[in-house]
Amino acid sequence: MTYATLRRAGLRLAITAVMFSSIARAHCEETTVTIDNFTFAPPELTVKVGTTVTWKNHDDIPHTIVSAGKFRSKALDTDDSYSFTFTTAGAYAYFCSLHPHMTGTIKVE
């Protein structure tokens, strides 16, 4: 291979890397789940891989967000929040460990 051929190949590789980087950033999204009146709203949410979900507590008592073996928040007081970025596709069931009847699901595509 000549130097010119190698240089063109390197340039194509660099351009491709920039394009993939831009695409990855374009798919990073954020969404919010509200905690209020002992419920998660929405109770089921579908997001893309790379999305950050933030749970925000609007109740006047603490709540947690726990998905067994995946993520766990500290106790969230009123107006506290917890965020988790979903990097792997799948279904993530979660609940409040202080009030186990509170449940939700995040489906990641």
Secondary structure, 3 states (H helix, E strand, C coil): CCHHHHHHHHHHHHHHHHHHHHHHHHCCCEEEEEEECCEEECCEEEECCCCEEEEEECCCCCECCEECCCEECCCECCCCEEEEECCCCEEEEEECCCCCCCEEEEEEC
